Amino acid sequence: SLIDQADAAGLLVFVKQMDINGKVSRNPAEWPESLRRREMPKCF
């Protein structure tokens, strides 16, 4: 997956939204735990 590739490259991952049952969800509590990634560089 893209997240696995980013992890392997040492990159941060920020998931903004995802499709849940045909609707856009911006609430990470509704997502699979493995996709609840909101990592930001320390400069932010």
PADOZA-712553 format. One line per 10 residues: number of its first residue (from 0); their letters; for each residue x negated, y negated, z negated of N, C-alpha, C, CB. Coordinates in steps of 0.05 Angstrom, whole numbers, always signed. Each point is the difference from the previous one (the first is absolute). Glycine has a CB too. Layout:
N
NUM = a = X,Y,Z,X,Y,Z,X,Y,Z,X,Y,Z; ...
***
This chain:
44
0 = slidqadaag = -17,+24,+0,+17,-24,+0,-18,-25,+0,+37,+25,-25; -25,-47,+31,-14,-25,+0,-11,-7,-28,+29,-16,+37; -14,+22,-58,-9,-5,-27,-24,+18,-6,+47,-12,-14; -46,+37,+22,-23,+18,-5,-25,-10,+14,+31,+39,-4; -28,-49,+29,-23,-11,+15,-11,-25,-14,+20,+18,+42; -2,-35,-52,-9,-24,-14,-16,+7,-25,+39,-26,+18; -28,+46,-33,-14,+9,-24,-28,+11,+6,+45,+11,-20; -46,+5,+41,-26,+12,+8,-20,-22,+8,+24,+41,+15; -14,-63,-4,-18,-22,+9,-5,-20,-23,+17,+6,+46; -4,-2,-69,-4,-18,-23,+15,-26,+3,-44,+20,-6
10 = llvfvkqmdi = +65,-20,+21,+16,-24,+5,+24,-1,-19,-14,+0,+48; +23,-25,-54,+24,-3,-16,+25,+3,+17,-25,-31,-30; +47,+39,+18,+25,+5,+14,+22,-16,-13,-15,+46,+14; +31,-60,+2,+24,-15,-10,+23,+9,+17,-28,-40,-16; +47,+54,+4,+25,+8,+14,+21,-20,-6,-13,+49,-1; +22,-64,+21,+20,-21,-4,+29,+11,-1,-31,-32,+23; +37,+50,-5,+27,+11,+2,-1,+26,+14,+20,-46,+0; +2,+61,-2,+2,+25,+15,+29,+7,+5,-43,+16,-20; +47,+2,+39,+27,+9,+7,+8,+22,-19,-7,-12,+49; +30,+9,-62,+11,+20,-18,+29,+5,+10,-29,-13,-40
20 = ngkvsrnpae = +34,+37,+50,+26,+7,+10,+12,-20,+20,+7,+23,-43; -24,-32,+61,+9,-18,+21,+2,-29,-7,+24,+38,+17; -32,-45,-42,+1,-28,-9,-27,-8,-10,+49,+4,-12; -56,-30,+17,-25,-10,-10,+1,-4,-30,-8,-23,+45; -12,+34,-59,-2,-4,-29,-25,-15,-6,+25,+43,-8; -22,-64,-8,-23,-16,-9,-5,+6,-30,+10,-36,+34; +4,+55,-45,-2,+7,-28,-17,+25,-4,+46,-21,-9; -70,+18,+0,-18,+24,-3,+12,+22,-18,-38,-31,+7; +56,+24,-25,+12,+21,-17,+16,+20,+16,+2,-33,-37; +6,+26,+61,+16,+17,+18,-18,+18,+18,+37,-34,-1
30 = wpeslrrrem = -63,+28,+1,-18,+14,+18,-12,+25,-13,-11,-44,+23; +0,+62,-7,-15,+22,-12,-24,-11,-15,+14,+31,+37; -21,-20,-60,-21,-10,-17,-26,-4,+15,+22,+22,-39; -29,-4,+57,-25,-2,+14,-2,-24,+18,-2,+49,-1; +25,-62,+7,+0,-23,+18,+3,-26,-15,+19,+29,+35; -18,-29,-61,+3,-24,-16,-27,-13,-4,+40,+19,-23; -50,-31,+45,-26,-12,+0,+2,-30,+5,-21,+43,+16; +12,-59,-35,+0,-29,+3,-27,-11,-9,+50,-2,-7; -71,+11,+21,-27,-8,-8,-8,-26,+15,-12,+49,-8; +1,-67,-7,-8,-26,+11,-30,-4,-7,+47,-19,-5
40 = pkcf = -61,+5,+23,-28,-8,-6,-1,-17,-25,-12,+3,+49; -9,-2,-64,-3,-16,-25,+2,-30,+4,-27,+37,-18; +22,-46,+43,+1,-29,+4,+28,-11,+0,-42,+4,+27; +63,+13,-26,+27,-10,+0,+10,+0,-28,+8,+17,+45
***
